[in-house]
Amino acid sequence: MSEKDLSLSDELLIRLSKMRQKKFPKPEKACPPSREQEMQAEILRLRQALEYSELRNEALNEVLKIGREEYDVDLLKKAGAKQ
């Protein structure tokens, strides 16, 4: 099995690189941010956290899929579970 077989899909790699390129916007003024600006910054932070979590979830699902297809191992099942 080669490294290429275990790599993430191109779509996931593109999304990951886009996430890494994003930066938080710089404040325009030196004065303290207003409540609305604080809320907007919090919304932006939460959206980025959600996007990261979704991407991480997709990557973990891909690992589970590879384990199931390549190694015939279902990593979601408990080892030694009675059936």
N, CA, C and O atoms as CSV, one atom per row, in Angstrom:
chain,resi,resn,atom,element,x,y,z
A,1,MET,N,N,0.864,-1.178,0.000
A,1,MET,CA,C,0.000,0.000,0.000
A,1,MET,C,C,0.908,1.238,0.000
A,1,MET,O,O,1.827,1.335,0.813
A,2,SER,N,N,0.654,2.154,-0.889
A,2,SER,CA,C,1.487,3.349,-0.988
A,2,SER,C,C,0.899,4.497,-0.181
A,2,SER,O,O,-0.243,4.444,0.275
A,3,GLU,N,N,1.711,5.533,-0.018
A,3,GLU,CA,C,1.269,6.736,0.714
A,3,GLU,C,C,0.088,7.379,-0.002
A,3,GLU,O,O,-0.805,7.919,0.651
A,4,LYS,N,N,0.067,7.331,-1.330
A,4,LYS,CA,C,-1.026,7.915,-2.108
A,4,LYS,C,C,-2.356,7.241,-1.772
A,4,LYS,O,O,-3.390,7.908,-1.740
A,5,ASP,N,N,-2.343,5.945,-1.525
A,5,ASP,CA,C,-3.565,5.216,-1.190
A,5,ASP,C,C,-4.150,5.679,0.137
A,5,ASP,O,O,-5.365,5.626,0.330
A,6,LEU,N,N,-3.302,6.131,1.047
A,6,LEU,CA,C,-3.759,6.529,2.372
A,6,LEU,C,C,-4.036,8.022,2.490
A,6,LEU,O,O,-4.545,8.472,3.517
A,7,SER,N,N,-3.713,8.795,1.462
A,7,SER,CA,C,-3.888,10.242,1.559
A,7,SER,C,C,-5.364,10.629,1.475
A,7,SER,O,O,-6.197,9.875,0.973
A,8,LEU,N,N,-5.662,11.824,1.980
A,8,LEU,CA,C,-7.022,12.349,1.939
A,8,LEU,C,C,-7.376,12.737,0.511
A,8,LEU,O,O,-6.496,12.906,-0.333
A,9,SER,N,N,-8.650,12.876,0.252
A,9,SER,CA,C,-9.091,13.237,-1.089
A,9,SER,C,C,-8.622,14.660,-1.422
A,9,SER,O,O,-8.366,15.467,-0.529
A,10,ASP,N,N,-8.518,14.943,-2.700
A,10,ASP,CA,C,-8.086,16.269,-3.144
A,10,ASP,C,C,-9.008,17.362,-2.620
A,10,ASP,O,O,-8.550,18.444,-2.254
A,11,GLU,N,N,-10.309,17.079,-2.584
A,11,GLU,CA,C,-11.281,18.070,-2.104
A,11,GLU,C,C,-10.997,18.436,-0.645
A,11,GLU,O,O,-11.020,19.614,-0.288
A,12,LEU,N,N,-10.731,17.445,0.192
A,12,LEU,CA,C,-10.433,17.718,1.596
A,12,LEU,C,C,-9.126,18.487,1.751
A,12,LEU,O,O,-9.024,19.376,2.596
A,13,LEU,N,N,-8.128,18.152,0.942
A,13,LEU,CA,C,-6.847,18.856,1.016
A,13,LEU,C,C,-6.994,20.313,0.586
A,13,LEU,O,O,-6.367,21.193,1.175
A,14,ILE,N,N,-7.807,20.579,-0.426
A,14,ILE,CA,C,-8.044,21.947,-0.881
A,14,ILE,C,C,-8.754,22.742,0.203
A,14,ILE,O,O,-8.388,23.883,0.484
A,15,ARG,N,N,-9.774,22.135,0.816
A,15,ARG,CA,C,-10.506,22.833,1.879
A,15,ARG,C,C,-9.601,23.117,3.070
A,15,ARG,O,O,-9.696,24.176,3.690
A,16,LEU,N,N,-8.727,22.174,3.389
A,16,LEU,CA,C,-7.805,22.362,4.505
A,16,LEU,C,C,-6.826,23.499,4.210
A,16,LEU,O,O,-6.547,24.316,5.087
A,17,SER,N,N,-6.306,23.558,2.991
A,17,SER,CA,C,-5.365,24.630,2.659
A,17,SER,C,C,-6.057,25.989,2.655
A,17,SER,O,O,-5.442,26.986,3.035
A,18,LYS,N,N,-7.324,26.054,2.234
A,18,LYS,CA,C,-8.064,27.317,2.280
A,18,LYS,C,C,-8.262,27.780,3.715
A,18,LYS,O,O,-8.167,28.970,4.013
A,19,MET,N,N,-8.540,26.821,4.606
A,19,MET,CA,C,-8.724,27.171,6.017
A,19,MET,C,C,-7.432,27.727,6.608
A,19,MET,O,O,-7.461,28.666,7.403
A,20,ARG,N,N,-6.312,27.152,6.222
A,20,ARG,CA,C,-5.021,27.611,6.742
A,20,ARG,C,C,-4.684,29.009,6.242
A,20,ARG,O,O,-3.985,29.756,6.926
A,21,GLN,N,N,-5.170,29.374,5.058
A,21,GLN,CA,C,-4.865,30.676,4.477
A,21,GLN,C,C,-5.709,31.800,5.070
A,21,GLN,O,O,-5.332,32.969,4.999
A,22,LYS,N,N,-6.862,31.439,5.661
A,22,LYS,CA,C,-7.738,32.465,6.228
A,22,LYS,C,C,-7.065,33.102,7.436
A,22,LYS,O,O,-6.402,32.436,8.232
A,23,LYS,N,N,-7.256,34.406,7.545
A,23,LYS,CA,C,-6.727,35.123,8.697
A,23,LYS,C,C,-7.847,35.949,9.306
A,23,LYS,O,O,-8.799,36.337,8.629
A,24,PHE,N,N,-7.713,36.205,10.580
A,24,PHE,CA,C,-8.690,37.059,11.238
A,24,PHE,C,C,-8.527,38.488,10.709
A,24,PHE,O,O,-7.403,38.945,10.502
A,25,PRO,N,N,-9.634,39.189,10.491
A,25,PRO,CA,C,-9.527,40.569,10.005
A,25,PRO,C,C,-8.889,41.466,11.063
A,25,PRO,O,O,-9.129,41.312,12.260
A,26,LYS,N,N,-8.069,42.407,10.591
A,26,LYS,CA,C,-7.413,43.333,11.509
A,26,LYS,C,C,-8.391,44.436,11.886
A,26,LYS,O,O,-9.169,44.886,11.045
A,27,PRO,N,N,-8.361,44.874,13.135
A,27,PRO,CA,C,-9.256,45.964,13.535
A,27,PRO,C,C,-8.905,47.249,12.791
A,27,PRO,O,O,-7.733,47.546,12.560
A,28,GLU,N,N,-9.929,48.000,12.424
A,28,GLU,CA,C,-9.725,49.224,11.663
A,28,GLU,C,C,-9.324,50.392,12.543
A,28,GLU,O,O,-8.589,51.281,12.111
A,29,LYS,N,N,-9.804,50.390,13.772
A,29,LYS,CA,C,-9.566,51.515,14.661
A,29,LYS,C,C,-8.769,51.056,15.875
A,29,LYS,O,O,-8.723,49.869,16.199
A,30,ALA,N,N,-8.147,52.019,16.535
A,30,ALA,CA,C,-7.406,51.723,17.749
A,30,ALA,C,C,-8.313,51.759,18.974
A,30,ALA,O,O,-7.918,51.319,20.053
A,31,CYS,N,N,-9.516,52.277,18.815
A,31,CYS,CA,C,-10.437,52.378,19.940
A,31,CYS,C,C,-10.992,50.994,20.274
A,31,CYS,O,O,-10.981,50.103,19.425
A,32,PRO,N,N,-11.477,50.809,21.502
A,32,PRO,CA,C,-12.022,49.509,21.891
A,32,PRO,C,C,-13.196,49.117,20.987
A,32,PRO,O,O,-13.990,49.967,20.583
A,33,PRO,N,N,-13.295,47.823,20.676
A,33,PRO,CA,C,-14.385,47.390,19.788
A,33,PRO,C,C,-15.746,47.538,20.464
A,33,PRO,O,O,-15.889,47.388,21.677
A,34,SER,N,N,-16.730,47.837,19.634
A,34,SER,CA,C,-18.093,47.951,20.145
A,34,SER,C,C,-18.645,46.556,20.415
A,34,SER,O,O,-18.056,45.553,20.015
A,35,ARG,N,N,-19.762,46.510,21.087
A,35,ARG,CA,C,-20.395,45.224,21.397
A,35,ARG,C,C,-20.734,44.479,20.103
A,35,ARG,O,O,-20.570,43.262,20.021
A,36,GLU,N,N,-21.201,45.211,19.104
A,36,GLU,CA,C,-21.534,44.586,17.817
A,36,GLU,C,C,-20.289,43.994,17.156
A,36,GLU,O,O,-20.340,42.895,16.604
A,37,GLN,N,N,-19.182,44.718,17.211
A,37,GLN,CA,C,-17.933,44.212,16.632
A,37,GLN,C,C,-17.447,42.974,17.383
A,37,GLN,O,O,-16.938,42.033,16.774
A,38,GLU,N,N,-17.604,42.981,18.696
A,38,GLU,CA,C,-17.219,41.810,19.492
A,38,GLU,C,C,-18.061,40.600,19.099
A,38,GLU,O,O,-17.550,39.488,18.968
A,39,MET,N,N,-19.351,40.835,18.914
A,39,MET,CA,C,-20.245,39.737,18.534
A,39,MET,C,C,-19.904,39.217,17.136
A,39,MET,O,O,-19.916,38.008,16.905
A,40,GLN,N,N,-19.600,40.121,16.207
A,40,GLN,CA,C,-19.221,39.713,14.853
A,40,GLN,C,C,-17.932,38.890,14.881
A,40,GLN,O,O,-17.811,37.892,14.170
A,41,ALA,N,N,-16.967,39.316,15.709
A,41,ALA,CA,C,-15.717,38.572,15.832
A,41,ALA,C,C,-15.976,37.190,16.425
A,41,ALA,O,O,-15.368,36.209,15.995
A,42,GLU,N,N,-16.864,37.103,17.400
A,42,GLU,CA,C,-17.206,35.819,18.013
A,42,GLU,C,C,-17.902,34.915,17.008
A,42,GLU,O,O,-17.618,33.718,16.959
A,43,ILE,N,N,-18.803,35.460,16.211
A,43,ILE,CA,C,-19.489,34.680,15.173
A,43,ILE,C,C,-18.469,34.136,14.178
A,43,ILE,O,O,-18.534,32.967,13.796
A,44,LEU,N,N,-17.533,34.977,13.761
A,44,LEU,CA,C,-16.494,34.552,12.826
A,44,LEU,C,C,-15.662,33.423,13.438
A,44,LEU,O,O,-15.380,32.428,12.769
A,45,ARG,N,N,-15.270,33.571,14.700
A,45,ARG,CA,C,-14.473,32.551,15.376
A,45,ARG,C,C,-15.240,31.235,15.460
A,45,ARG,O,O,-14.672,30.170,15.217
A,46,LEU,N,N,-16.522,31.302,15.800
A,46,LEU,CA,C,-17.335,30.094,15.914
A,46,LEU,C,C,-17.549,29.416,14.561
A,46,LEU,O,O,-17.549,28.189,14.469
A,47,ARG,N,N,-17.731,30.219,13.518
A,47,ARG,CA,C,-17.886,29.644,12.178
A,47,ARG,C,C,-16.614,28.920,11.753
A,47,ARG,O,O,-16.677,27.838,11.170
A,48,GLN,N,N,-15.454,29.520,12.045
A,48,GLN,CA,C,-14.190,28.881,11.697
A,48,GLN,C,C,-13.993,27.599,12.501
A,48,GLN,O,O,-13.498,26.603,11.975
A,49,ALA,N,N,-14.378,27.625,13.769
A,49,ALA,CA,C,-14.266,26.428,14.599
A,49,ALA,C,C,-15.179,25.328,14.071
A,49,ALA,O,O,-14.787,24.161,14.037
A,50,LEU,N,N,-16.385,25.686,13.662
A,50,LEU,CA,C,-17.316,24.714,13.100
A,50,LEU,C,C,-16.770,24.131,11.800
A,50,LEU,O,O,-16.840,22.921,11.585
A,51,GLU,N,N,-16.231,24.977,10.941
A,51,GLU,CA,C,-15.675,24.510,9.677
A,51,GLU,C,C,-14.518,23.540,9.931
A,51,GLU,O,O,-14.400,22.512,9.264
A,52,TYR,N,N,-13.666,23.882,10.905
A,52,TYR,CA,C,-12.555,22.995,11.250
A,52,TYR,C,C,-13.079,21.656,11.772
A,52,TYR,O,O,-12.578,20.600,11.384
A,53,SER,N,N,-14.079,21.697,12.643
A,53,SER,CA,C,-14.637,20.473,13.218
A,53,SER,C,C,-15.272,19.595,12.140
A,53,SER,O,O,-15.136,18.372,12.171
A,54,GLU,N,N,-15.958,20.217,11.197
A,54,GLU,CA,C,-16.570,19.450,10.113
A,54,GLU,C,C,-15.503,18.798,9.247
A,54,GLU,O,O,-15.649,17.645,8.843
A,55,LEU,N,N,-14.429,19.531,8.961
A,55,LEU,CA,C,-13.346,18.990,8.149
A,55,LEU,C,C,-12.651,17.844,8.890
A,55,LEU,O,O,-12.315,16.823,8.291
A,56,ARG,N,N,-12.441,18.020,10.186
A,56,ARG,CA,C,-11.819,16.978,10.999
A,56,ARG,C,C,-12.703,15.729,11.014
A,56,ARG,O,O,-12.205,14.607,10.923
A,57,ASN,N,N,-13.999,15.929,11.126
A,57,ASN,CA,C,-14.940,14.814,11.117
A,57,ASN,C,C,-14.882,14.061,9.794
A,57,ASN,O,O,-14.904,12.831,9.776
A,58,GLU,N,N,-14.808,14.790,8.694
A,58,GLU,CA,C,-14.704,14.146,7.380
A,58,GLU,C,C,-13.414,13.337,7.284
A,58,GLU,O,O,-13.413,12.230,6.746
A,59,ALA,N,N,-12.315,13.887,7.805
A,59,ALA,CA,C,-11.037,13.178,7.756
A,59,ALA,C,C,-11.098,11.901,8.590
A,59,ALA,O,O,-10.608,10.857,8.161
A,60,LEU,N,N,-11.696,11.978,9.773
A,60,LEU,CA,C,-11.821,10.786,10.616
A,60,LEU,C,C,-12.719,9.735,9.961
A,60,LEU,O,O,-12.439,8.539,10.047
A,61,ASN,N,N,-13.782,10.171,9.317
A,61,ASN,CA,C,-14.647,9.232,8.603
A,61,ASN,C,C,-13.897,8.565,7.455
A,61,ASN,O,O,-14.126,7.395,7.149
A,62,GLU,N,N,-12.998,9.320,6.824
A,62,GLU,CA,C,-12.188,8.760,5.741
A,62,GLU,C,C,-11.245,7.683,6.297
A,62,GLU,O,O,-11.031,6.655,5.654
A,63,VAL,N,N,-10.688,7.916,7.480
A,63,VAL,CA,C,-9.829,6.924,8.119
A,63,VAL,C,C,-10.630,5.660,8.430
A,63,VAL,O,O,-10.154,4.548,8.204
A,64,LEU,N,N,-11.840,5.833,8.948
A,64,LEU,CA,C,-12.703,4.682,9.227
A,64,LEU,C,C,-13.019,3.905,7.950
A,64,LEU,O,O,-13.030,2.674,7.943
A,65,LYS,N,N,-13.273,4.640,6.878
A,65,LYS,CA,C,-13.585,4.013,5.598
A,65,LYS,C,C,-12.394,3.211,5.084
A,65,LYS,O,O,-12.557,2.090,4.601
A,66,ILE,N,N,-11.202,3.782,5.189
A,66,ILE,CA,C,-9.996,3.080,4.740
A,66,ILE,C,C,-9.790,1.820,5.576
A,66,ILE,O,O,-9.469,0.759,5.040
A,67,GLY,N,N,-9.974,1.940,6.886
A,67,GLY,CA,C,-9.825,0.769,7.750
A,67,GLY,C,C,-10.795,-0.334,7.387
A,67,GLY,O,O,-10.445,-1.514,7.408
A,68,ARG,N,N,-12.011,0.050,7.055
A,68,ARG,CA,C,-13.045,-0.925,6.692
A,68,ARG,C,C,-12.735,-1.564,5.344
A,68,ARG,O,O,-12.835,-2.782,5.199
A,69,GLU,N,N,-12.357,-0.748,4.349
A,69,GLU,CA,C,-12.152,-1.258,2.992
A,69,GLU,C,C,-10.823,-1.994,2.833
A,69,GLU,O,O,-10.779,-3.073,2.242
A,70,GLU,N,N,-9.754,-1.423,3.352
A,70,GLU,CA,C,-8.423,-1.981,3.122
A,70,GLU,C,C,-8.060,-3.093,4.102
A,70,GLU,O,O,-7.390,-4.056,3.730
A,71,TYR,N,N,-8.499,-2.964,5.350
A,71,TYR,CA,C,-8.063,-3.899,6.380
A,71,TYR,C,C,-9.203,-4.744,6.932
A,71,TYR,O,O,-8.986,-5.580,7.810
A,72,ASP,N,N,-10.404,-4.536,6.431
A,72,ASP,CA,C,-11.585,-5.273,6.879
A,72,ASP,C,C,-11.735,-5.191,8.401
A,72,ASP,O,O,-12.012,-6.186,9.071
A,73,VAL,N,N,-11.544,-3.972,8.927
A,73,VAL,CA,C,-11.664,-3.727,10.362
A,73,VAL,C,C,-12.668,-2.595,10.555
A,73,VAL,O,O,-12.507,-1.509,10.000
A,74,ASP,N,N,-13.706,-2.860,11.349
A,74,ASP,CA,C,-14.674,-1.819,11.657
A,74,ASP,C,C,-14.271,-1.190,12.977
A,74,ASP,O,O,-14.498,-1.773,14.038
A,75,LEU,N,N,-13.680,-0.011,12.926
A,75,LEU,CA,C,-13.143,0.645,14.110
A,75,LEU,C,C,-14.235,1.207,15.022
A,75,LEU,O,O,-13.942,1.609,16.148
A,76,LEU,N,N,-15.476,1.242,14.562
A,76,LEU,CA,C,-16.565,1.744,15.391
A,76,LEU,C,C,-17.098,0.681,16.349
A,76,LEU,O,O,-17.711,1.013,17.364
A,77,LYS,N,N,-16.871,-0.588,16.034
A,77,LYS,CA,C,-17.350,-1.656,16.888
A,77,LYS,C,C,-16.406,-1.839,18.065
A,77,LYS,O,O,-15.199,-1.639,17.931
A,78,LYS,N,N,-16.939,-2.211,19.201
A,78,LYS,CA,C,-16.118,-2.529,20.363
A,78,LYS,C,C,-15.436,-3.867,20.118
A,78,LYS,O,O,-16.035,-4.797,19.578
A,79,ALA,N,N,-14.177,-3.948,20.522
A,79,ALA,CA,C,-13.447,-5.201,20.373
A,79,ALA,C,C,-14.043,-6.230,21.328
A,79,ALA,O,O,-14.240,-5.951,22.511
A,80,GLY,N,N,-14.321,-7.398,20.816
A,80,GLY,CA,C,-14.830,-8.476,21.640
A,80,GLY,C,C,-16.300,-8.350,22.001
A,80,GLY,O,O,-16.772,-9.055,22.893
A,81,ALA,N,N,-17.032,-7.475,21.337
A,81,ALA,CA,C,-18.452,-7.316,21.623
A,81,ALA,C,C,-19.210,-8.562,21.198
A,81,ALA,O,O,-18.929,-9.145,20.150
A,82,LYS,N,N,-20.176,-8.967,22.022
A,82,LYS,CA,C,-20.975,-10.156,21.691
A,82,LYS,C,C,-21.967,-9.807,20.596
A,82,LYS,O,O,-22.539,-8.717,20.580
A,83,GLN,N,N,-22.159,-10.741,19.689
A,83,GLN,CA,C,-23.089,-10.508,18.597
A,83,GLN,C,C,-24.155,-11.570,18.561
A,83,GLN,O,O,-25.033,-11.534,17.698
